[in-house]
Amino acid sequence: MDLFDTSHTPISLDMPDASVLYYPYFFDTQTSDQLYTALHSSIQWQQDHIRVFGKTHLQPRLTALYASNEMPYSYSNITMHPHPFTEELLAIKKKIETTVATDFTTCLLNLYRDGQDSNGWHADNEKELGPHPIIASVSFGAERWFHFKHRTQPDLKKKIQLRHGSLLLMKGSTQEHWLHQIPKSKKITQARINLTFRVIQLA
């Protein structure tokens, strides 16, 4: 019997200056398969340009923004304007909110088409999120490694493989003290969809 085979049994990651919980079986396999298929086809994916070291490149993944309000979200010199939540996103949001007791307003979605799509080192610390934001990250599709590194103590590192149907919850001072990334991998040939629920308040 798998001791973690329940959606409400989190694993607490041992990370100083942070509060990170991992729910490996938040959605069962059948539900995860259905949601992956629905999201892949129904979400209005886009690929923006980013400017890095003075040069402009296509972002190495597709993204989308959905919300219950009209508040835009800006990161890496990109400003995104939300679409209304879909039926699938509302169902996912409701299940997360029941578990973590937070009312999320916004979801930033990422589609990693294969292992060549990635997300560099960053923190979810944009001003729209306020101090000590709660980020609920759901994964569907290919398993990808998720890396953490401490901002001021380079020896402090952590990585976890995010499985199909899992939830990673980052809260407290995590974004203040830690960076995270999804690195490239030549071994990954399938796509991964990542939903990051967050709270953006009306101005």
C-alpha positions as CSV (number, residue, x, y, z in Angstrom):
1,M,0.0,0.0,0.0
2,D,1.3,3.5,-0.9
3,L,1.3,5.7,2.1
4,F,0.8,8.8,-0.1
5,D,-2.0,7.4,-2.3
6,T,-4.5,10.0,-1.2
7,S,-5.1,13.6,-2.5
8,H,-5.0,15.0,1.0
9,T,-1.7,13.6,2.3
10,P,1.0,16.2,1.5
11,I,4.7,15.7,1.7
12,S,6.5,18.7,3.4
13,L,9.8,19.5,1.7
14,D,12.6,20.1,4.1
15,M,13.6,23.7,3.0
16,P,14.6,26.5,5.4
17,D,13.0,29.9,4.9
18,A,10.2,28.2,3.0
19,S,6.9,26.4,3.2
20,V,6.4,23.9,0.4
21,L,3.9,21.0,0.3
22,Y,3.7,18.3,-2.4
23,Y,0.5,16.3,-3.0
24,P,1.7,13.6,-5.5
25,Y,-1.8,12.1,-6.0
26,F,-4.0,15.2,-5.9
27,F,-5.9,14.1,-9.0
28,D,-6.4,10.4,-9.9
29,T,-5.0,9.1,-13.2
30,Q,-8.3,9.0,-15.1
31,T,-9.3,12.5,-14.0
32,S,-5.8,13.8,-14.9
33,D,-5.9,12.2,-18.3
34,Q,-9.3,13.8,-19.0
35,L,-8.2,17.2,-17.8
36,Y,-5.0,17.1,-19.7
37,T,-6.8,16.4,-23.0
38,A,-9.4,19.1,-22.3
39,L,-6.9,21.8,-21.4
40,H,-4.6,21.0,-24.3
41,S,-7.3,21.6,-26.8
42,S,-9.5,24.3,-25.2
43,I,-7.0,26.8,-23.7
44,Q,-6.1,29.8,-25.8
45,W,-2.3,29.2,-25.8
46,Q,0.1,32.0,-26.9
47,Q,3.9,32.3,-27.4
48,D,5.3,35.7,-26.4
49,H,8.6,37.3,-27.0
50,I,11.0,37.9,-24.1
51,R,14.0,40.1,-24.0
52,V,17.1,38.6,-22.4
53,F,20.5,40.4,-22.2
54,G,19.4,42.9,-24.9
55,K,18.2,40.2,-27.3
56,T,14.6,39.2,-28.1
57,H,13.6,35.5,-28.2
58,L,10.4,33.5,-28.4
59,Q,9.5,32.3,-24.9
60,P,10.5,28.6,-24.7
61,R,6.9,27.4,-23.9
62,L,3.4,28.4,-24.5
63,T,1.4,30.3,-21.9
64,A,-2.2,31.5,-21.1
65,L,-3.8,33.6,-18.4
66,Y,-7.3,33.0,-17.0
67,A,-9.0,34.8,-14.1
68,S,-12.2,35.6,-12.3
69,N,-11.4,39.4,-12.7
70,E,-9.9,41.5,-15.4
71,M,-6.6,42.2,-13.6
72,P,-3.5,41.8,-15.9
73,Y,-0.4,40.0,-14.8
74,S,3.1,41.2,-15.7
75,Y,6.4,39.3,-15.6
76,S,9.7,39.4,-17.6
77,N,8.5,42.5,-19.4
78,I,5.4,40.6,-20.6
79,T,1.9,41.9,-19.7
80,M,-0.9,39.3,-20.0
81,H,-4.6,40.0,-20.0
82,P,-6.9,37.2,-18.7
83,H,-9.6,35.2,-20.3
84,P,-12.6,34.1,-18.2
85,F,-12.1,30.8,-16.3
86,T,-13.3,27.8,-18.2
87,E,-15.4,25.0,-16.7
88,E,-12.4,22.7,-16.3
89,L,-10.3,25.5,-14.6
90,L,-13.1,26.3,-12.2
91,A,-13.4,22.6,-11.2
92,I,-9.6,22.4,-10.6
93,K,-9.7,25.7,-8.7
94,K,-12.5,24.5,-6.5
95,K,-10.8,21.3,-5.5
96,I,-7.6,23.2,-4.6
97,E,-9.4,25.8,-2.6
98,T,-11.2,23.1,-0.6
99,T,-7.8,21.7,0.4
100,V,-5.7,24.9,1.0
101,A,-8.5,27.3,2.1
102,T,-7.5,30.1,-0.3
103,D,-9.7,31.8,-2.8
104,F,-7.6,32.1,-6.0
105,T,-8.4,34.7,-8.6
106,T,-6.0,33.9,-11.4
107,C,-4.3,31.0,-13.2
108,L,-1.1,31.3,-15.3
109,L,-0.8,28.2,-17.5
110,N,2.3,26.9,-19.1
111,L,2.4,24.3,-21.9
112,Y,5.8,22.6,-22.2
113,R,5.6,20.9,-25.6
114,D,8.6,18.6,-24.9
115,G,11.8,18.6,-23.0
116,Q,13.2,21.5,-25.0
117,D,10.7,23.8,-23.5
118,S,11.7,25.2,-20.2
119,N,11.4,27.9,-17.6
120,G,14.6,29.6,-16.2
121,W,15.4,30.6,-12.6
122,H,12.8,32.9,-11.2
123,A,10.6,33.6,-8.2
124,D,6.8,34.3,-8.3
125,N,7.3,37.6,-6.5
126,E,5.7,40.2,-8.8
127,K,4.1,43.1,-7.0
128,E,0.6,42.1,-8.1
129,L,0.9,39.0,-5.9
130,G,1.6,40.9,-2.7
131,P,3.8,39.8,0.2
132,H,4.2,36.0,0.9
133,P,2.0,34.9,-2.0
134,I,0.4,31.4,-2.1
135,I,1.1,29.6,-5.4
136,A,-0.7,26.4,-6.1
137,S,1.0,24.5,-9.0
138,V,-0.8,21.6,-10.7
139,S,0.9,19.3,-13.3
140,F,-0.6,17.2,-16.0
141,G,1.2,15.2,-18.6
142,A,4.9,14.4,-18.8
143,E,6.8,14.3,-15.5
144,R,9.4,17.1,-15.2
145,W,12.0,17.9,-12.6
146,F,11.3,21.1,-10.6
147,H,14.5,22.7,-9.1
148,F,14.8,25.0,-6.2
149,K,17.9,27.0,-5.1
150,H,18.3,29.4,-2.1
151,R,18.9,33.0,-3.0
152,T,21.8,33.7,-0.5
153,Q,23.0,30.2,0.4
154,P,24.2,28.5,-2.8
155,D,24.6,25.1,-1.1
156,L,20.9,24.9,-0.4
157,K,19.2,23.2,-3.3
158,K,16.2,20.9,-3.7
159,K,14.6,19.1,-6.7
160,I,11.4,17.1,-7.0
161,Q,9.9,15.3,-10.0
162,L,6.3,16.6,-10.5
163,R,4.1,13.7,-11.4
164,H,0.9,13.7,-13.6
165,G,-2.0,14.9,-11.4
166,S,0.1,16.4,-8.6
167,L,-0.1,19.6,-6.7
168,L,2.8,21.6,-5.4
169,L,1.9,24.3,-2.9
170,M,4.4,27.2,-2.2
171,K,3.6,29.7,0.5
172,G,5.0,31.8,3.3
173,S,8.4,33.3,2.6
174,T,9.3,30.7,-0.2
175,Q,9.3,33.3,-3.0
176,E,11.4,35.7,-1.0
177,H,14.2,33.3,-0.3
178,W,14.1,30.7,-3.1
179,L,14.3,30.6,-6.9
180,H,12.8,27.8,-9.0
181,Q,13.1,26.5,-12.5
182,I,12.0,23.8,-15.0
183,P,15.2,22.8,-16.9
184,K,15.5,21.4,-20.4
185,S,15.7,17.7,-20.8
186,K,16.6,15.7,-24.0
187,K,14.8,12.7,-22.5
188,I,11.4,14.2,-22.5
189,T,9.4,13.8,-25.7
190,Q,5.9,14.4,-24.4
191,A,4.1,17.6,-23.3
192,R,3.3,18.9,-19.8
193,I,0.6,21.3,-18.8
194,N,1.2,23.3,-15.7
195,L,-1.4,25.5,-13.9
196,T,-0.2,28.0,-11.3
197,F,-3.1,29.4,-9.3
198,R,-2.5,32.7,-7.5
199,V,-4.2,35.7,-5.9
200,I,-4.3,39.0,-7.7
201,Q,-6.4,41.6,-5.9
202,L,-8.4,44.3,-7.6
203,A,-6.5,47.7,-7.5
